């Protein structure tokens, strides 16, 4: 007799049996569509064995999760290689790889190498067909960085080999910068990108300006052209600056008068050379043309070298050049003042021979005044406003020095010139003293130290503020004596 409940159980059992058989057949069909592959591992001389094992396991994991491959167990592969007494480095011959693949019973064999070139790692993977013995595909990935970061480029190489698209295989354009010393600042197209060594990703292919900078070193600049999906390697060696480089930077900012000084020194050397040749009384006319050809370029390069590391602002340049001209004028004036009158000249008077000593005095006067100005202005920047006052004081002093003896009917030309020279020197010195508080920045006339020259108090008392000559009376051995000294008033 047919029982309904039992019949339902029977049909349910048949359904489960059919489902199990279908799944088994489907899984076998899927397994048959997958390709069996064995990964033999990496050959890497510059990486420790433990590191090679870790990177090899990463490749196997990528193969395991791939839907198209079935991976042979690692232990089985290693046991076979040991049994055949093979090292991975021995499998460079394709026939040996085919032999190993046939013994393992796989369709494909994958192997790889990791080479190191300086800071660059080159990862190569290839896959070989066991039946044909031909390498089907090969992929190479370059990486710059530390060994611990090799995991990602290894995964990228595997996924590219297996045609797995995704973020891991995304490529880019980079500039890798290595420097000596390390730690220098990297600027690409003016933007700070970190410290070297570094791998900087750029927006795309094209030309980029790379600048490296570090305190105490000269800037390193280069224009590079980067290809698409490539890395441009920059290896730079920065040169050290001289020890006084920080001083040089300040000096360079205070050399706005250097050019005018060099031009003046060069022209003055030409004029002084001609004057000295004239004063020597030589009959060799070629010296007037030949000697300046030697002296003038030499003076230019000497002035250029002497001012290379010196503060040569406009004020100092103006002071030196004006002093040279003033000294030449004083030297030439000495000849004019001390020349005898026309009535003292005889018929045999040689004007050329007579003027030669004064040409010599003019050249030496300029050199002497210029040297004194160099010594006076050494040190920090010299204000140009102060130079105007000093030149004015020297000029006015020379007028006073010449006018006083002239009023007293002095007939000696030597006395006239001596008084003019003394007045010029004292006038310039007084102006230098009064303008000592004028700095390179403060150019106001209010900085003139007139109060240091003379001070008038509320009661009408007058006290000098500069050293003045005085005669001090005293006694020595019972007899009166007088001593000359310089006195300065102080409260």
Secondary structure, 3 states (H helix, E strand, C coil): CCCHHHHHHHHHHHHHHHHHHHHHHHHHHHHHHCEEEEEEEEECCCCCHHHHHHHHHHHHHHHHHCCCEEECCHHHHHHHHHHCCCCHHHHHCHHHHHHHHHHHCCCEEEEEEEEEECCEEEEEEEEEECCCCCEEEEEEEEEECCHHHHHHHHHHHHHHHCCCCCHHHCCCEEEEEEEECCCCEEEECCEEEEECCEEEEECCCEEEEEEEECCCECCEEEEEEECCCCEEEEEEECCECCCCHHHHHHHHHCCCCHHHHHHHHHHHHHHHHHHHHHHHCCCCCCHHHHHHHHHHHHHHHHHHHHCCCCCCCHHHHHHHHHHHHHHHHHHHHHHHHHCCCHHHCCCCCCHHHHHHHHHHHHHHHHHHHHHHHHHHCCCCCCCHHHHHHHHHHHHHHHHHHHHHHHHCCCCCHHHHHHHHHHHHHHHHHHHHHHCCCCCCCCCCHHHCCHHHHEEECCCCCEEECCCEEEEEEEEECCEEEEEEEEECCCC
